[in-house]
Amino acid sequence: MRRRWGEERPWLRRSQSLTLGSRGLKRTIFMKFAGKRPKILFLDVDGVLNTEFCRPRDAIHDKLLRRLGEVITFTGAKIVLSSTWRLHPDYRRKLLFELRAIGVDDSCVVDDTPQLPLKLGAWPPAEAQRAAEIAEWLRQTRLKPATWVAVDDLDLMQSEFASLFAGHFVRTSKESGLSEADCQRLCDILGATT
């Protein structure tokens, strides 16, 4: 019988993955996946792990963070940061600290999407930029994910990459962040860890 996210979660426990350190050890992480194709979750932060009502603006909501941790534990997915938080060292440090606090090891964050030059004329601009960065990461990566999903409050389906995101996108609400229903969709797309 297939497990569903949220049904008596006995599989939730602290991550037992190796501590590989910071982004500087990407080669070690790639070696860890040799012969395996990881599940990838492209993570935005604003509107996913916090809401427009959170203060200060760089706050991370505990309940939303715990939900993400449960999804990571249930699916065994690795995180690629697509959020603008990846570009700010203090925000990035804060996110990694908060993830460690709920048992998600640093080694679960395997990469960042590239920062591409802003493409003038694309509309809506934020959605187009985020979608292009994720598409570029998928094109360039050596990890070749078994499956992947992007979670974001921006509507990535409103970009030129809409066909790429069909079946690989969960949109959250900036008013409520990562909901239980969003978590279920993420788990349905990624599948349970084997």
Residue pairs with C-beta under 8 A, 6 or more apart in sequence:
2 192
3 11
3 74
3 192
4 184
4 187
5 70
5 71
5 74
5 183
5 184
5 186
5 187
5 188
6 180
6 183
6 184
9 70
9 74
11 73
11 74
11 193
12 70
12 73
12 74
13 73
13 103
14 103
15 72
15 73
15 103
15 104
15 105
15 108
17 105
17 107
17 108
18 32
18 105
18 107
19 105
19 106
19 107
20 28
20 29
20 32
20 106
20 107
21 106
21 107
22 106
23 109
23 111
23 112
26 110
26 111
29 107
29 110
30 142
30 143
32 107
33 143
37 143
37 144
37 145
37 146
38 77
38 78
38 110
38 143
38 145
38 146
39 75
39 76
39 77
39 78
39 145
39 146
39 147
39 148
39 190
39 191
40 77
40 78
40 79
40 80
40 110
40 143
40 145
40 147
40 148
40 149
41 71
41 72
41 75
41 77
41 78
41 79
41 80
41 148
41 149
41 150
41 151
41 186
41 190
42 79
42 80
42 81
42 82
42 113
42 134
42 137
42 148
42 149
42 150
42 151
42 152
43 68
43 79
43 80
43 81
43 82
43 83
43 151
44 82
44 83
44 130
44 150
44 151
44 152
44 153
44 154
45 60
45 83
45 85
45 91
45 95
46 57
46 83
46 84
46 85
46 153
46 174
47 152
47 153
47 154
47 172
47 173
47 174
47 177
48 64
48 68
48 83
48 151
48 152
48 153
48 172
48 177
48 178
49 60
49 61
49 64
49 65
49 68
49 95
49 177
49 178
50 59
50 60
50 61
50 64
50 177
51 61
51 64
51 174
51 175
51 176
51 177
52 174
52 175
53 175
54 60
54 61
58 90
58 91
58 94
60 94
60 95
60 98
61 177
64 177
64 178
65 98
65 99
65 102
66 102
67 178
67 180
67 183
68 104
68 178
68 183
69 99
69 102
69 103
69 104
70 183
71 77
71 183
71 186
71 187
71 190
72 79
72 104
72 108
73 103
73 104
73 193
74 187
74 192
74 193
75 186
75 187
75 190
75 191
75 192
75 193
76 192
76 193
76 194
77 108
77 149
77 190
78 108
78 109
78 110
79 104
79 108
79 109
79 110
80 109
80 110
80 111
80 112
80 113
80 137
81 92
81 95
81 109
81 111
81 112
81 113
82 112
82 113
82 130
82 133
82 134
82 137
82 150
82 152
83 95
85 91
85 92
85 95
86 92
86 112
86 113
87 115
96 106
96 109
99 105
99 106
99 108
99 109
100 106
110 143
111 137
111 141
111 143
113 133
113 134
113 136
113 137
114 133
114 136
114 137
114 140
115 133
116 129
116 132
116 133
116 136
118 125
118 129
119 128
119 129
119 132
122 128
122 129
122 132
122 159
122 160
124 154
124 155
124 158
126 154
127 154
127 155
127 156
127 158
127 159
128 159
128 160
130 152
130 154
130 156
130 159
131 156
131 159
131 160
131 161
131 164
131 165
132 159
132 160
132 161
134 150
134 156
134 161
135 161
135 164
138 145
138 148
138 164
147 168
147 189
147 190
147 191
148 168
149 168
149 169
149 170
149 186
149 189
149 190
150 156
150 165
150 168
150 169
150 170
151 169
151 170
151 171
151 172
151 178
151 182
151 186
152 169
152 170
152 171
152 172
153 171
153 172
153 173
153 174
153 177
154 171
155 171
156 162
156 165
156 169
156 171
157 165
157 166
157 169
157 171
159 165
167 189
168 189
170 182
170 185
170 186
170 189
172 178
172 179
172 182
173 179
